[in-house]
Amino acid sequence: MFNAKAFRNRTSQAVSMLVAVLLCAACSSVSGGTKTPENLPMGPSALFAGDQIGNLEVLLDRQNLTPEVTQVAEEYEITRILDNRVREQLLALGMSSDGELEVKVEVIGLRLRSNGTAIWWGVMSGGDWITVDVDVRKDGQSVKKFQTGTSTALGGFIYGGRSTRIGRMMKTLSKRIAEGV
């Protein structure tokens, strides 16, 4: 016997699930590259008595990041912001001047949720993250290499905007880079 009420309930549930799936797809995030643990870099400092950092270069790993991720990173000026923040941290730690050391920071992984995803789904949509490779060189020779990263699952109406989330991640990441050198 056909039960109309049960049929309406199942149809309603199926439509609700379809709407939820479509909303998730419409508010997706961009993601690409490598994600690593968020631990602070370990090992001895690359700075010896009197060594200072003279050159800092921050760039995107365009070979491993998807074109969509690269576009978002450029749109939100990830490399410029990270460069400025790392310089501030190095200066605060007394490590930046006209020294012989060169530091190359390469963004190898990035995930940024869209504003809609972060605001409406918050933590349930996963987190944003950024991963970098750092190479400290002296006289053309690598003296220290490490990989570090940071992430945030903030979202909701207060911390939903990409710029806010990027700013918080850049602050944490720049400290990790400077302390890791």
Backbone as JSON, one array per atom type, in Angstrom:
{
  "sequence": "MFNAKAFRNRTSQAVSMLVAVLLCAACSSVSGGTKTPENLPMGPSALFAGDQIGNLEVLLDRQNLTPEVTQVAEEYEITRILDNRVREQLLALGMSSDGELEVKVEVIGLRLRSNGTAIWWGVMSGGDWITVDVDVRKDGQSVKKFQTGTSTALGGFIYGGRSTRIGRMMKTLSKRIAEGV",
  "N": [[0.83, -1.17, 0.0], [0.53, 2.22, -0.76], [2.1, 4.84, 0.91], [1.51, 8.02, 1.38], [2.37, 10.06, 3.11], [4.84, 9.13, 4.13], [6.23, 9.04, 1.73], [6.32, 11.79, 1.06], [7.91, 12.71, 3.2], [10.35, 11.36, 2.74], [10.97, 12.38, 0.21], [11.2, 15.07, 0.84], [13.44, 14.96, 2.55], [15.38, 14.07, 0.74], [15.47, 16.22, -1.07], [16.34, 18.22, 0.66], [18.92, 17.27, 1.3], [20.1, 17.39, -1.25], [20.06, 20.17, -1.71], [21.79, 21.0, 0.34], [24.2, 19.79, -0.51], [24.59, 21.12, -2.95], [24.88, 23.76, -2.03], [27.25, 23.53, -0.58], [29.03, 22.95, -2.66], [28.82, 25.29, -4.15], [29.95, 27.2, -2.53], [32.67, 26.71, -2.34], [36.17, 26.19, -1.48], [39.5, 27.28, -2.34], [42.25, 25.23, -2.95], [45.51, 23.92, -2.82], [48.65, 22.3, -3.39], [51.13, 21.47, -0.88], [50.42, 20.4, 2.4], [51.6, 20.72, 5.66], [52.49, 19.64, 9.01], [51.9, 21.89, 11.77], [54.13, 22.49, 13.3], [56.75, 24.26, 14.99], [59.78, 25.17, 13.39], [62.64, 23.12, 13.88], [65.97, 22.6, 15.25], [69.37, 23.88, 15.07], [70.1, 27.4, 14.92], [70.66, 29.23, 11.89], [72.15, 31.39, 12.06], [75.21, 32.65, 13.02], [77.57, 34.02, 15.33], [77.39, 37.4, 14.88], [76.36, 37.16, 12.27], [74.03, 38.31, 9.87], [70.89, 38.87, 8.22], [70.65, 39.64, 4.89], [69.22, 39.55, 2.51], [65.91, 38.9, 1.52], [63.57, 36.82, 0.05], [60.37, 36.2, -1.12], [58.22, 33.96, -2.6], [55.86, 32.33, -4.88], [55.27, 28.85, -5.38], [54.82, 28.09, -8.33], [54.74, 25.82, -9.91], [53.64, 23.73, -8.44], [51.34, 24.71, -7.26], [47.91, 25.12, -7.95], [46.45, 26.8, -10.81], [44.19, 28.27, -10.0], [44.6, 28.58, -7.23], [46.98, 30.02, -7.27], [46.07, 32.37, -8.49], [44.29, 33.36, -6.52], [46.12, 33.72, -4.43], [47.7, 35.74, -5.51], [45.77, 37.73, -5.87], [45.09, 38.34, -3.21], [47.52, 39.18, -2.34], [49.47, 37.53, -1.06], [52.28, 36.94, -1.05], [53.47, 39.49, -0.82], [52.44, 40.43, 1.62], [53.39, 38.46, 3.38], [56.16, 38.78, 3.02], [56.53, 41.4, 4.05], [55.72, 40.99, 6.72], [57.56, 39.03, 7.63], [59.95, 40.44, 7.38], [59.47, 42.43, 9.33], [59.44, 40.81, 11.63], [62.05, 39.73, 11.61], [63.53, 42.08, 11.92], [62.61, 42.88, 14.44], [63.71, 40.87, 15.97], [66.34, 41.47, 15.77], [67.81, 40.55, 13.61], [68.0, 41.45, 11.04], [69.68, 43.16, 8.6], [72.28, 44.53, 6.62], [73.44, 41.98, 5.93], [75.19, 38.87, 5.16], [73.63, 36.62, 4.78], [71.06, 34.98, 2.95], [67.58, 34.63, 2.61], [65.17, 32.52, 1.41], [61.81, 32.19, 0.89], [59.32, 30.05, 0.04], [56.05, 29.67, -1.03], [54.39, 26.76, -0.82], [52.03, 25.48, -0.46], [48.54, 26.05, -0.11], [45.41, 26.85, 1.21], [42.41, 28.45, 1.01], [39.38, 29.23, 2.24], [36.3, 30.27, 0.77], [34.64, 33.42, 1.38], [31.9, 33.05, 1.87], [31.75, 30.31, 2.53], [33.35, 30.23, 4.87], [31.93, 31.97, 6.54], [29.26, 30.95, 6.68], [29.52, 28.2, 7.13], [31.68, 27.89, 8.82], [33.78, 26.27, 11.17], [33.02, 23.75, 10.37], [33.56, 23.59, 7.7], [36.18, 22.96, 7.41], [39.62, 24.03, 7.57], [41.64, 26.96, 6.85], [44.87, 27.08, 5.38], [48.43, 27.5, 5.14], [51.53, 26.67, 3.71], [55.05, 26.68, 3.75], [58.32, 26.48, 2.26], [61.53, 27.05, 3.5], [64.67, 28.38, 2.83], [67.83, 29.01, 3.89], [70.67, 30.72, 2.97], [74.22, 31.05, 2.59], [76.85, 32.62, 1.09], [76.1, 31.41, -1.32], [75.66, 28.78, -0.61], [73.5, 26.43, 0.9], [72.59, 26.73, 4.24], [70.66, 26.13, 6.05], [67.58, 24.47, 5.91], [64.07, 24.32, 6.04], [60.65, 23.4, 6.62], [57.55, 24.86, 7.19], [54.37, 25.85, 8.53], [51.02, 27.16, 8.92], [47.67, 27.31, 10.19], [44.15, 28.06, 10.26], [40.95, 27.71, 11.66], [39.07, 29.5, 11.99], [36.04, 31.27, 11.54], [32.69, 32.09, 10.75], [30.63, 35.0, 11.48], [32.25, 37.0, 12.54], [35.02, 36.44, 12.06], [35.03, 35.8, 9.36], [35.88, 36.88, 6.88], [38.2, 36.65, 4.14], [40.5, 38.29, 4.12], [40.89, 38.92, 6.83], [41.38, 36.37, 7.91], [43.67, 35.66, 6.44], [45.48, 37.63, 7.32], [45.77, 36.92, 10.05], [46.95, 34.38, 9.78], [49.35, 35.06, 8.44], [50.67, 36.56, 10.37], [51.25, 34.65, 12.39], [52.73, 32.78, 10.86], [54.93, 34.29, 9.96], [56.32, 34.76, 12.35], [57.08, 32.14, 12.96], [58.79, 31.57, 10.84], [60.85, 33.52, 11.16], [61.81, 32.82, 13.73], [62.63, 30.26, 13.15], [64.79, 30.54, 11.49]],
  "CA": [[0.0, 0.0, 0.0], [1.28, 3.46, -0.92], [1.98, 5.74, 2.05], [1.81, 9.34, 0.86], [3.09, 10.82, 4.11], [6.22, 8.63, 4.13], [6.81, 9.45, 0.46], [6.62, 13.22, 1.18], [9.03, 12.84, 4.12], [11.57, 10.93, 2.05], [11.23, 13.35, -0.85], [11.67, 16.28, 1.52], [14.8, 14.7, 3.01], [16.25, 14.0, -0.44], [15.63, 17.58, -1.58], [17.18, 18.93, 1.63], [20.3, 16.81, 1.11], [20.56, 17.93, -2.52], [20.31, 21.59, -1.51], [23.0, 21.11, 1.15], [25.34, 19.45, -1.36], [24.78, 22.21, -3.91], [25.42, 24.91, -1.29], [28.66, 23.26, -0.3], [29.77, 23.06, -3.91], [28.8, 26.68, -4.59], [30.77, 28.0, -1.62], [33.89, 25.93, -2.12], [37.41, 26.89, -1.22], [40.59, 26.92, -3.25], [43.26, 24.5, -2.22], [46.5, 23.28, -3.66], [49.99, 22.19, -2.86], [51.47, 20.61, 0.23], [50.1, 20.83, 3.76], [52.46, 20.07, 6.64], [52.13, 19.95, 10.39], [52.12, 23.27, 12.15], [55.15, 22.64, 14.32], [57.8, 25.23, 14.83], [61.0, 24.55, 12.87], [63.59, 22.67, 14.9], [67.37, 22.58, 14.86], [70.14, 25.07, 15.42], [69.93, 28.59, 14.1], [71.62, 29.4, 10.81], [72.91, 32.6, 12.37], [76.34, 32.52, 13.92], [77.92, 35.31, 15.92], [77.58, 38.5, 13.94], [75.65, 36.99, 11.0], [72.77, 39.04, 9.69], [70.2, 38.56, 6.97], [70.73, 40.76, 3.97], [68.26, 39.46, 1.41], [64.74, 38.06, 1.75], [62.76, 36.65, -1.16], [59.16, 35.4, -0.89], [57.6, 33.69, -3.9], [54.91, 31.22, -4.99], [55.69, 27.66, -6.13], [53.83, 28.04, -9.42], [54.69, 24.49, -10.52], [52.83, 22.81, -7.65], [50.07, 25.32, -6.9], [46.98, 25.17, -9.09], [46.25, 28.18, -11.31], [43.18, 28.93, -9.18], [45.24, 28.96, -5.97], [47.93, 31.08, -7.61], [45.29, 33.58, -8.73], [43.8, 33.86, -5.24], [47.29, 34.19, -3.69], [48.08, 37.03, -6.1], [44.68, 38.68, -5.59], [45.17, 38.74, -1.81], [48.9, 39.62, -2.14], [50.06, 36.67, -0.03], [53.74, 37.07, -0.99], [53.81, 40.83, -0.33], [52.12, 40.5, 3.05], [54.33, 37.59, 4.1], [57.46, 39.45, 2.94], [56.52, 42.5, 5.02], [55.63, 40.46, 8.09], [58.82, 38.37, 7.97], [60.93, 41.53, 7.59], [59.18, 43.02, 10.64], [59.87, 39.87, 12.66], [63.52, 39.68, 11.6], [63.99, 43.34, 12.49], [62.3, 42.84, 15.87], [64.64, 39.93, 16.6], [67.7, 41.98, 15.57], [68.49, 39.68, 12.65], [67.92, 41.99, 9.7], [70.52, 44.31, 8.24], [72.96, 44.27, 5.35], [74.29, 40.82, 6.18], [75.55, 37.96, 4.07], [72.67, 35.54, 4.62], [69.9, 35.16, 2.09], [66.47, 33.77, 3.0], [64.18, 32.33, 0.35], [60.58, 31.6, 1.4], [58.48, 29.67, -1.1], [54.73, 29.17, -0.66], [54.22, 25.49, -1.53], [50.68, 24.97, -0.25], [47.62, 27.09, 0.33], [43.96, 26.61, 1.14], [41.63, 29.57, 1.5], [37.95, 29.07, 2.04], [35.61, 31.48, 0.32], [33.99, 34.13, 2.48], [30.61, 32.39, 2.14], [32.0, 29.05, 3.22], [33.84, 30.5, 6.22], [30.89, 32.62, 7.34], [28.08, 30.13, 6.9], [29.83, 26.84, 7.6], [32.66, 28.0, 9.9], [34.7, 25.16, 11.41], [32.57, 22.54, 9.66], [34.09, 23.59, 6.33], [37.61, 22.73, 7.45], [40.4, 25.23, 7.88], [42.54, 27.57, 5.87], [46.25, 26.8, 5.75], [49.51, 27.9, 4.23], [52.75, 25.94, 3.97], [56.2, 27.27, 3.06], [59.68, 25.97, 2.37], [62.46, 28.14, 3.79], [66.06, 28.03, 2.55], [68.77, 30.05, 4.32], [71.91, 30.51, 2.22], [75.36, 31.92, 2.83], [77.84, 32.45, 0.02], [75.56, 30.5, -2.32], [75.47, 27.44, -0.05], [72.41, 26.3, 1.84], [73.04, 26.44, 5.6], [69.52, 25.59, 6.79], [66.31, 24.34, 5.18], [62.98, 23.78, 6.83], [59.3, 23.59, 6.12], [56.63, 25.18, 8.27], [53.07, 26.32, 8.07], [50.04, 27.52, 9.92], [46.3, 27.19, 9.72], [43.1, 28.6, 11.12], [39.6, 27.21, 11.37], [38.14, 30.58, 12.33], [35.02, 31.56, 10.55], [31.54, 32.78, 11.33], [30.43, 36.38, 11.03], [33.31, 37.89, 13.02], [36.3, 36.14, 11.41], [34.73, 35.13, 8.11], [36.51, 37.43, 5.69], [39.51, 36.1, 3.78], [41.58, 39.2, 4.53], [41.09, 38.74, 8.27], [42.01, 35.06, 8.12], [45.02, 35.72, 5.88], [46.28, 38.44, 8.23], [46.09, 36.14, 11.25], [47.9, 33.33, 9.41], [50.63, 35.67, 8.11], [51.31, 36.95, 11.63], [51.79, 33.44, 13.01], [53.73, 32.18, 9.98], [56.15, 35.12, 9.94], [57.03, 34.48, 13.59], [57.69, 30.8, 12.84], [59.91, 31.66, 9.9], [61.95, 34.27, 11.79], [62.38, 32.03, 14.82], [63.25, 29.06, 12.59], [66.05, 30.87, 10.84]],
  "C": [[0.89, 1.24, 0.0], [1.01, 4.38, 0.27], [2.44, 7.12, 1.6], [2.65, 10.17, 1.84], [4.57, 10.41, 4.16], [6.95, 9.07, 2.86], [7.2, 10.93, 0.52], [7.82, 13.44, 2.1], [10.35, 12.47, 3.45], [11.96, 11.91, 0.94], [11.78, 14.64, -0.25], [13.11, 16.11, 2.0], [15.78, 14.69, 1.84], [16.51, 15.39, -1.01], [16.53, 18.39, -0.65], [18.65, 18.55, 1.47], [20.88, 17.38, -0.18], [20.9, 19.41, -2.39], [21.6, 21.79, -0.7], [24.25, 20.83, 0.32], [25.63, 20.58, -2.35], [25.33, 23.46, -3.23], [26.89, 24.72, -0.99], [29.51, 23.43, -1.56], [29.87, 24.51, -4.37], [29.73, 27.55, -3.76], [32.12, 27.35, -1.36], [35.09, 26.82, -1.86], [38.41, 26.52, -2.3], [41.68, 26.27, -2.42], [44.25, 23.9, -3.2], [47.85, 23.24, -2.99], [50.08, 21.29, -1.65], [51.01, 21.21, 1.55], [50.98, 20.03, 4.72], [51.95, 20.35, 8.04], [52.52, 21.38, 10.75], [53.24, 23.45, 13.17], [56.16, 23.7, 13.95], [59.04, 24.54, 14.29], [61.98, 24.24, 13.99], [65.01, 22.77, 14.36], [68.06, 23.88, 15.2], [69.88, 26.22, 14.45], [71.0, 28.62, 13.0], [72.5, 30.61, 11.06], [74.01, 32.28, 13.37], [76.68, 33.91, 14.43], [78.17, 36.35, 14.84], [76.88, 38.34, 12.61], [74.34, 37.77, 11.01], [72.18, 38.66, 8.34], [70.2, 39.81, 6.1], [69.66, 40.74, 2.9], [67.14, 38.49, 1.78], [63.93, 38.03, 0.47], [61.59, 35.74, -0.81], [58.48, 35.22, -2.24], [56.64, 32.5, -3.82], [55.53, 30.08, -5.79], [54.65, 27.42, -7.23], [53.73, 26.67, -10.08], [53.73, 23.57, -9.77], [51.5, 23.4, -7.2], [49.18, 25.36, -8.14], [46.84, 26.61, -9.57], [45.23, 28.95, -10.47], [43.78, 29.41, -7.86], [46.21, 30.1, -6.21], [47.2, 32.41, -7.81], [44.79, 34.19, -7.42], [44.97, 34.41, -4.42], [47.75, 35.56, -4.22], [47.03, 38.1, -5.79], [44.76, 39.21, -4.16], [46.6, 39.08, -1.38], [49.61, 38.85, -1.01], [51.57, 36.9, 0.07], [54.16, 38.43, -0.44], [53.58, 40.93, 1.17], [53.11, 39.67, 3.85], [55.73, 38.2, 4.12], [57.54, 40.55, 4.0], [56.53, 42.0, 6.45], [56.93, 39.78, 8.52], [59.91, 39.42, 8.22], [60.73, 42.18, 8.96], [59.68, 42.11, 11.77], [61.39, 39.79, 12.75], [64.11, 40.94, 12.23], [63.77, 43.36, 14.0], [63.26, 41.92, 16.63], [66.1, 40.34, 16.43], [68.5, 41.17, 14.57], [68.56, 40.27, 11.24], [68.8, 43.22, 9.55], [71.14, 43.99, 6.89], [73.93, 43.11, 5.52], [74.51, 39.98, 4.94], [74.52, 36.88, 3.82], [71.5, 35.94, 3.73], [68.83, 34.17, 2.54], [65.46, 33.74, 1.86], [63.0, 31.59, 0.97], [59.69, 31.32, 0.2], [57.17, 29.07, -0.6], [54.47, 27.93, -1.5], [52.83, 24.89, -1.34], [49.79, 26.05, 0.33], [46.18, 26.61, 0.19], [43.28, 27.81, 1.76], [40.16, 29.31, 1.19], [37.36, 30.37, 1.51], [34.97, 32.14, 1.53], [32.68, 33.45, 2.87], [30.78, 31.1, 2.92], [32.42, 29.3, 4.66], [32.75, 31.1, 7.1], [29.76, 31.65, 7.68], [28.39, 28.76, 7.47], [30.88, 26.82, 8.7], [33.59, 26.8, 9.96], [34.31, 23.92, 10.63], [33.11, 22.47, 8.24], [35.59, 23.31, 6.28], [38.33, 24.04, 7.73], [41.13, 25.77, 6.69], [43.95, 27.22, 6.32], [47.21, 27.31, 4.68], [50.77, 27.17, 4.67], [53.88, 26.56, 3.14], [57.45, 26.42, 3.25], [60.59, 27.17, 2.59], [63.88, 27.62, 3.57], [66.93, 29.22, 2.93], [70.11, 29.73, 3.68], [72.97, 31.52, 2.64], [76.41, 31.6, 1.78], [77.38, 31.41, -1.01], [75.29, 29.09, -1.84], [74.32, 27.45, 0.96], [72.95, 25.94, 3.22], [71.9, 25.92, 6.48], [68.29, 25.6, 5.89], [65.28, 23.81, 6.14], [61.65, 24.1, 6.17], [58.41, 23.88, 7.32], [55.32, 25.69, 7.68], [52.2, 26.71, 9.24], [48.65, 27.36, 9.32], [45.36, 27.87, 10.7], [41.77, 28.01, 10.69], [38.58, 28.28, 11.73], [37.17, 30.8, 11.19], [33.89, 32.29, 11.24], [31.5, 34.22, 10.87], [31.57, 37.3, 11.44], [34.61, 37.68, 12.25], [36.12, 35.52, 10.02], [35.47, 35.62, 6.89], [37.89, 36.85, 5.42], [40.65, 36.98, 4.26], [41.9, 39.06, 6.0], [41.82, 37.44, 8.54], [43.44, 35.04, 7.6], [45.93, 36.5, 6.82], [46.7, 37.68, 9.47], [47.12, 35.05, 10.94], [49.28, 33.91, 9.12], [51.39, 36.07, 9.36], [51.98, 35.75, 12.29], [52.93, 32.86, 12.18], [55.03, 32.98, 9.98], [56.97, 34.91, 11.22], [57.76, 33.14, 13.5], [58.9, 30.83, 11.92], [61.09, 32.34, 10.56], [62.61, 33.47, 12.91], [63.07, 30.76, 14.31], [64.58, 29.3, 11.94], [67.17, 30.77, 11.84]]
}
